[in-house]
Amino acid sequence: GTMFGKHGKLGCNMSYVVLLREILEKHQNEDLWFLILEDDIKIKDGFHDLIKNLIEDLNGIDTDYVRLYSDPRVAGSQFSENMKIKNNIYHMIGQWYTLAQMISGRGVRKILSKLPIDDPVDLFFSKNSSYLNATTVKTDLIENLGARSGHDKDSEMGSLIWFGGSDT
């Protein structure tokens, strides 16, 4: 078996490493922002404007990582007034889900310097949130279509991580 319990988690982690290495190889500008979207989301109208405005709002904020979907179970703590930086941008607390995020070129370098990713990727990013000066955005423009827990068998897209494959 894998150290993650499911092959889906290992595959997800490997996909992130390959993607981040490709970004680093093709783009040397540490100030560029890269949008990473997973396949089990629905993007609602207004997303393009959200990203455009967000990139402008990030000027002057010391962050290399922006989570665009927050775990609903931590919303009360995540979006409390004391976590707010400006507008709809907040300091990120540890949480699950990497459905949608932005990472700077500098953030890509930082994450790759922390390899191997020995936790599920969302937990890995959360554990490195201070190192990345991670932020999150309060928005309802991204919908999670995947499983929300190991008990969620009714989600639209399910999950390779929670239910997929055998570890034998």
TORTOR-930660 format. One record per residue (C-alpha): x, y, z; residue number from 1; chain. Coordinates in Angstrom, 3 decimals. Last residue first. Example, Ala and Ser with C-alpha at 12.3 -4.5 7.8 and 13.67 -1.06 7.14 Angstrom:
<pts>
+----------+----------+----------+-----+-----+
|       px |       py |       pz | seq | mol |
+----------+----------+----------+-----+-----+
|   13.670 |   -1.060 |    7.140 |   2 |   A |
|   12.300 |   -4.500 |    7.800 |   1 |   A |
+----------+----------+----------+-----+-----+
</pts>
This chain:
<pts>
+----------+----------+----------+-----+-----+
|       px |       py |       pz | seq | mol |
+----------+----------+----------+-----+-----+
|   -3.155 |   -4.172 |   -2.259 | 168 |   A |
|   -4.058 |   -0.544 |   -1.779 | 167 |   A |
|   -7.267 |   -0.752 |   -3.717 | 166 |   A |
|   -8.710 |    1.942 |   -5.841 | 165 |   A |
|  -10.938 |    4.863 |   -5.207 | 164 |   A |
|  -13.178 |    5.733 |   -2.271 | 163 |   A |
|  -11.766 |    8.729 |   -0.401 | 162 |   A |
|   -8.983 |    9.743 |   -2.773 | 161 |   A |
|  -10.609 |    8.761 |   -6.023 | 160 |   A |
|  -13.556 |   10.929 |   -5.057 | 159 |   A |
|  -17.234 |   11.262 |   -5.896 | 158 |   A |
|  -18.313 |   13.463 |   -8.816 | 157 |   A |
|  -21.868 |   14.534 |   -7.907 | 156 |   A |
|  -21.547 |   13.851 |   -4.206 | 155 |   A |
|  -23.755 |   11.130 |   -2.718 | 154 |   A |
|  -21.200 |    8.834 |   -1.047 | 153 |   A |
|  -20.061 |   11.385 |    1.499 | 152 |   A |
|  -18.780 |    9.337 |    4.481 | 151 |   A |
|  -15.090 |    9.675 |    3.639 | 150 |   A |
|  -15.630 |   13.412 |    3.483 | 149 |   A |
|  -16.661 |   16.209 |    1.121 | 148 |   A |
|  -16.798 |   14.078 |   -1.996 | 147 |   A |
|  -16.465 |   16.045 |   -5.213 | 146 |   A |
|  -18.684 |   18.692 |   -6.829 | 145 |   A |
|  -17.212 |   21.564 |   -4.807 | 144 |   A |
|  -18.653 |   24.855 |   -6.021 | 143 |   A |
|  -16.541 |   27.898 |   -6.831 | 142 |   A |
|  -18.055 |   31.389 |   -7.188 | 141 |   A |
|  -19.141 |   31.629 |   -3.532 | 140 |   A |
|  -16.203 |   33.770 |   -2.500 | 139 |   A |
|  -14.140 |   34.584 |    0.583 | 138 |   A |
|  -10.543 |   34.425 |   -0.527 | 137 |   A |
|   -7.742 |   32.609 |    1.227 | 136 |   A |
|   -4.245 |   33.604 |    2.206 | 135 |   A |
|   -0.984 |   31.779 |    2.703 | 134 |   A |
|    2.142 |   33.529 |    3.938 | 133 |   A |
|    3.845 |   30.696 |    2.022 | 132 |   A |
|    6.054 |   29.603 |    4.939 | 131 |   A |
|    3.138 |   30.232 |    7.306 | 130 |   A |
|    0.800 |   28.063 |    5.189 | 129 |   A |
|    3.258 |   25.176 |    4.958 | 128 |   A |
|    1.188 |   22.773 |    7.080 | 127 |   A |
|   -1.895 |   23.902 |    5.147 | 126 |   A |
|   -0.204 |   23.232 |    1.801 | 125 |   A |
|    0.769 |   19.732 |    2.965 | 124 |   A |
|   -2.748 |   19.129 |    4.321 | 123 |   A |
|   -4.187 |   19.939 |    0.896 | 122 |   A |
|   -1.562 |   17.748 |   -0.784 | 121 |   A |
|   -2.267 |   14.647 |    1.315 | 120 |   A |
|    0.853 |   14.213 |    3.430 | 119 |   A |
|    4.419 |   13.229 |    2.509 | 118 |   A |
|    4.980 |   15.845 |   -0.163 | 117 |   A |
|    8.677 |   15.220 |   -0.674 | 116 |   A |
|    9.603 |   17.961 |   -1.170 | 115 |   A |
|    9.845 |   21.229 |    0.789 | 114 |   A |
|   12.018 |   23.111 |   -1.750 | 113 |   A |
|    9.309 |   22.440 |   -4.358 | 112 |   A |
|    6.839 |   24.348 |   -2.188 | 111 |   A |
|    9.104 |   27.394 |   -1.895 | 110 |   A |
|    9.919 |   27.472 |   -5.601 | 109 |   A |
|    6.212 |   27.332 |   -6.490 | 108 |   A |
|    5.533 |   30.069 |   -3.934 | 107 |   A |
|    8.090 |   32.318 |   -5.644 | 106 |   A |
|    6.328 |   31.729 |   -8.952 | 105 |   A |
|    3.135 |   32.757 |   -7.202 | 104 |   A |
|    0.382 |   30.314 |   -6.336 | 103 |   A |
|   -3.333 |   30.572 |   -7.023 | 102 |   A |
|   -5.877 |   28.099 |   -5.769 | 101 |   A |
|   -8.909 |   26.028 |   -6.623 | 100 |   A |
|   -9.960 |   22.605 |   -5.400 |  99 |   A |
|   -7.136 |   22.311 |   -2.859 |  98 |   A |
|   -9.381 |   21.099 |   -0.072 |  97 |   A |
|   -8.694 |   20.625 |    3.666 |  96 |   A |
|   -7.920 |   23.284 |    6.241 |  95 |   A |
|   -5.209 |   25.100 |    8.160 |  94 |   A |
|   -5.954 |   28.806 |    8.568 |  93 |   A |
|   -5.483 |   31.234 |    5.712 |  92 |   A |
|   -5.011 |   34.969 |    6.343 |  91 |   A |
|   -8.000 |   36.634 |    4.681 |  90 |   A |
|   -8.761 |   38.355 |    1.361 |  89 |   A |
|  -12.346 |   39.514 |    0.566 |  88 |   A |
|  -11.628 |   43.255 |    0.861 |  87 |   A |
|   -8.486 |   43.542 |    2.968 |  86 |   A |
|   -6.413 |   41.461 |    5.385 |  85 |   A |
|   -9.209 |   39.767 |    7.337 |  84 |   A |
|   -8.272 |   37.135 |    9.930 |  83 |   A |
|   -9.430 |   39.270 |   12.896 |  82 |   A |
|  -12.819 |   39.778 |   11.207 |  81 |   A |
|  -13.585 |   36.062 |   11.147 |  80 |   A |
|  -13.574 |   34.415 |    7.740 |  79 |   A |
|  -11.519 |   31.356 |    8.562 |  78 |   A |
|  -12.989 |   30.827 |   12.016 |  77 |   A |
|  -16.610 |   30.742 |   10.860 |  76 |   A |
|  -15.715 |   29.126 |    7.538 |  75 |   A |
|  -13.948 |   26.147 |    9.146 |  74 |   A |
|  -16.439 |   23.404 |    8.171 |  73 |   A |
|  -17.025 |   25.090 |    4.800 |  72 |   A |
|  -13.453 |   24.178 |    3.748 |  71 |   A |
|  -12.293 |   27.161 |    1.753 |  70 |   A |
|  -12.156 |   27.541 |   -2.005 |  69 |   A |
|   -9.911 |   30.124 |   -3.686 |  68 |   A |
|   -6.780 |   29.368 |   -1.664 |  67 |   A |
|   -4.180 |   32.039 |   -2.279 |  66 |   A |
|   -0.456 |   31.317 |   -2.037 |  65 |   A |
|    2.680 |   33.463 |   -2.240 |  64 |   A |
|    1.587 |   36.194 |    0.135 |  63 |   A |
|    2.954 |   39.541 |    1.319 |  62 |   A |
|    0.100 |   41.825 |    0.291 |  61 |   A |
|    1.187 |   44.991 |   -1.558 |  60 |   A |
|   -0.368 |   43.997 |   -4.847 |  59 |   A |
|   -2.736 |   41.137 |   -4.050 |  58 |   A |
|   -5.762 |   43.377 |   -4.682 |  57 |   A |
|   -4.867 |   43.724 |   -8.387 |  56 |   A |
|   -4.532 |   39.946 |   -8.778 |  55 |   A |
|   -7.821 |   39.557 |   -6.897 |  54 |   A |
|   -9.653 |   41.923 |   -9.217 |  53 |   A |
|   -8.691 |   39.877 |  -12.293 |  52 |   A |
|   -9.392 |   36.604 |  -10.493 |  51 |   A |
|  -12.852 |   37.695 |   -9.306 |  50 |   A |
|  -13.631 |   39.153 |  -12.738 |  49 |   A |
|  -12.907 |   35.786 |  -14.371 |  48 |   A |
|  -15.015 |   34.005 |  -11.734 |  47 |   A |
|  -18.092 |   36.181 |  -12.357 |  46 |   A |
|  -20.345 |   33.368 |  -13.525 |  45 |   A |
|  -19.826 |   30.172 |  -11.540 |  44 |   A |
|  -16.986 |   27.679 |  -11.681 |  43 |   A |
|  -17.966 |   24.096 |  -10.914 |  42 |   A |
|  -15.346 |   21.951 |   -9.277 |  41 |   A |
|  -14.177 |   18.344 |   -9.457 |  40 |   A |
|  -11.417 |   18.747 |  -12.030 |  39 |   A |
|   -8.931 |   20.682 |   -9.915 |  38 |   A |
|   -8.065 |   24.288 |  -10.686 |  37 |   A |
|   -4.585 |   25.798 |  -10.399 |  36 |   A |
|   -4.140 |   29.484 |  -11.273 |  35 |   A |
|   -0.553 |   30.707 |  -11.540 |  34 |   A |
|    0.533 |   34.170 |  -10.388 |  33 |   A |
|    3.680 |   35.798 |  -11.772 |  32 |   A |
|    5.974 |   37.545 |   -9.266 |  31 |   A |
|    8.660 |   34.837 |   -9.269 |  30 |   A |
|    9.278 |   35.308 |  -12.997 |  29 |   A |
|   11.222 |   32.242 |  -14.203 |  28 |   A |
|    8.387 |   30.533 |  -16.045 |  27 |   A |
|    8.782 |   27.344 |  -18.101 |  26 |   A |
|   10.815 |   25.131 |  -15.746 |  25 |   A |
|    9.177 |   26.420 |  -12.562 |  24 |   A |
|    5.687 |   25.894 |  -14.000 |  23 |   A |
|    6.674 |   22.386 |  -15.147 |  22 |   A |
|    8.032 |   21.556 |  -11.694 |  21 |   A |
|    4.773 |   22.787 |  -10.125 |  20 |   A |
|    2.694 |   20.631 |  -12.478 |  19 |   A |
|    4.782 |   17.479 |  -11.920 |  18 |   A |
|    4.695 |   17.981 |   -8.134 |  17 |   A |
|    0.939 |   18.606 |   -8.186 |  16 |   A |
|    0.260 |   15.506 |  -10.261 |  15 |   A |
|    2.418 |   13.446 |   -7.889 |  14 |   A |
|    0.348 |   14.581 |   -4.927 |  13 |   A |
|   -2.908 |   13.677 |   -6.691 |  12 |   A |
|   -1.528 |   10.287 |   -7.701 |  11 |   A |
|   -0.426 |    9.566 |   -4.124 |  10 |   A |
|   -3.860 |   10.527 |   -2.829 |   9 |   A |
|   -5.594 |    8.371 |   -5.436 |   8 |   A |
|   -3.403 |    5.368 |   -4.529 |   7 |   A |
|   -5.145 |    5.232 |   -1.169 |   6 |   A |
|   -3.889 |    4.871 |    2.408 |   5 |   A |
|   -1.484 |    7.768 |    2.160 |   4 |   A |
|    1.740 |    5.844 |    2.877 |   3 |   A |
|    0.930 |    3.645 |   -0.084 |   2 |   A |
|    0.000 |    0.000 |    0.000 |   1 |   A |
+----------+----------+----------+-----+-----+
</pts>
